[in-house]
Amino acid sequence: MKIYILLIWLFSSFSQSVFCQNEPDFKNQGEYELYQAKMFFEKNYKKQNYERFKGKVKKVGNIFEFGSRGFTLNDSNAQLEILLEQGILYPQIIFGEWVENSNIFQDIMESKTPLISNFRELKTLTNTYQVRKFRSWLFHSKRMNPDVYLMELTNESATEFTPLENFMKGAKLTFIKYAWTNI
């Protein structure tokens, strides 16, 4: 009987260490999302270089138009407005060009000007003054929940005294990727 109890104890100990994830305890949703972002960057990061938008950025109310596509800005966010006005972040990076009357699927599933909001710097994931990481939510008109995009901006001339707005004006987009859908 002692052997069976010992075997059951060993099996349960082994199965917990193998089959259970070893995530830390989180005090709130924010800590959990920060952990997810950290893991995402560790697994998916590959430095990229995106050109700034070459056309004219047109602002009409809270909509920023970039040729055939645009972003609708949901909340007032000075940093996000800088990225959009400077053409550092634009919808063609994520979606490609909008092709008029191309197919019914595009017209049904995609919005020409999706809503972008909740732009935040992930300060604990930033190691240097020249590189900063951010997250943003992207709402599509036909979907209930927003997609979370993680991005990295690089400004080679930034120092520890460079204000965030100035950092962004001189930055280039060096990483952006869909991370998950918020539920």
ABEGO torsion letter per residue (X at the ends): XAAAAAAAAAAAAAAAAAABBBBBBBABAAAAAAAAAAAAAAAABBBBBBBBBABBBBBBEABBBBEABBBBBABBBAAAAAAAAAGABBAAAAAEBBBBGABAAAAAABBABBBBBGBBBBAAABABAABBBBBBBBBBAABABBBBBBBBBBBAABBAABBAAAAAAABBBABBBBABBBX
